[in-house]
Amino acid sequence: MNKFKMGVRVNVAECYLTDEVNENTDTTPTATVHSEPIDDEELVYIQYENGLIDIVPQDILEIIE
């Protein structure tokens, strides 16, 4: 079952936030999920605290409980 539901808060992996190739200059350590992937491979739309939207792999996200 898909664990990423609309509105779920997540932590974004530090390795993604500091990746120079992605040029993630406006990212924040936490975000809100804005899509519900249909399988474990589908990318997830997230919105960072500052409003920036990004499409990221599921394995860099950790649900905040």
C-alpha positions as CSV (number, residue, x, y, z in Angstrom):
1,M,0.0,0.0,0.0
2,N,1.2,3.5,-0.8
3,K,2.5,5.4,2.2
4,F,2.8,8.8,0.5
5,K,-0.7,10.4,0.6
6,M,-1.7,14.0,-0.2
7,G,-0.8,16.4,2.7
8,V,1.6,14.0,4.5
9,R,4.7,15.9,5.9
10,V,8.1,14.5,5.0
11,N,11.7,15.0,5.8
12,V,13.9,15.3,2.7
13,A,17.3,13.4,2.8
14,E,20.3,15.6,3.4
15,C,22.1,14.0,0.4
16,Y,19.4,15.3,-1.9
17,L,19.4,18.8,-0.4
18,T,23.1,19.2,-0.7
19,D,23.6,17.6,-4.2
20,E,25.4,20.1,-6.3
21,V,24.1,18.5,-9.5
22,N,20.5,19.2,-8.6
23,E,21.3,22.8,-7.7
24,N,18.7,22.6,-4.8
25,T,19.4,26.2,-3.6
26,D,15.8,26.9,-2.4
27,T,15.0,23.6,-0.8
28,T,14.0,23.0,2.9
29,P,14.6,20.0,5.1
30,T,10.8,19.4,5.3
31,A,8.0,19.3,2.7
32,T,4.4,18.3,2.1
33,V,3.4,15.6,-0.4
34,H,1.3,16.8,-3.3
35,S,0.8,13.5,-5.2
36,E,0.0,9.9,-4.5
37,P,2.4,7.6,-6.5
38,I,0.8,4.4,-7.8
39,D,3.8,2.2,-7.1
40,D,7.2,2.3,-5.3
41,E,9.0,3.6,-8.3
42,E,6.9,6.6,-9.3
43,L,8.3,10.1,-8.5
44,V,6.5,12.2,-5.8
45,Y,5.5,15.9,-6.1
46,I,6.4,17.7,-2.9
47,Q,6.2,21.3,-1.8
48,Y,8.9,22.7,0.4
49,E,8.2,25.1,3.2
50,N,9.0,28.1,1.0
51,G,6.5,27.1,-1.6
52,L,8.9,25.6,-4.1
53,I,7.5,22.5,-5.9
54,D,9.8,19.6,-6.7
55,I,9.5,16.1,-8.2
56,V,11.6,13.6,-6.2
57,P,12.3,9.9,-5.8
58,Q,10.5,8.2,-3.0
59,D,13.7,6.9,-1.4
60,I,14.8,10.3,-0.3
61,L,11.7,11.0,1.7
62,E,10.9,10.0,5.2
63,I,7.4,10.5,6.6
64,I,7.2,12.7,9.7
65,E,5.1,10.9,12.3
